[in-house]
Amino acid sequence: MNSVVISGKLGRDPELSYTPQTQTACCRLSVAVPRQKRDEQPDWVRVTVWDKQAERCKQYLVKGQKVEVAGRLRTSKGKDGKEYTEVVANVVVFGEKPKERNEHVAQPVQDVVNDFSAPEGFSATDDYVPF
């Protein structure tokens, strides 16, 4: 099963584009995932979001904002011939915005935010892994 969940902060504002033939929205995110030790550098993860969720990411996410992403890993070759691994998102949960930019960005509507709640019988503090 190819499944991954990451949590971190956006390293830059989302980049939205559309596919040439079908005009499908595609948003690229760069997420800094912290390591357990505070003095270690974070892991940078490329994330690709598609369709309406991609447009919402561009509209509501900003650099420095916390996000949680659930999806699958995909490896592909770039234009330079190098292989890249990225997360193709199924779900993007919008977290707290950086304080200095809150006034300039519209707040997300409730239906945009997805809920990562633990199943019945688990508390919020349990280590829940859905696979």
Secondary structure, DSSP 8 states (H G I E B T S, - for coil): ---EEEEEEESS--EEEE-TTT--EEEEEEEEE--SSTTS--EEEEEEEEHHHHHHHHHH--TT-EEEEEEEEEEEE-TTS-EEEEEEEEEEEE----GGGGGGS----GGGS------TT--TTS-----
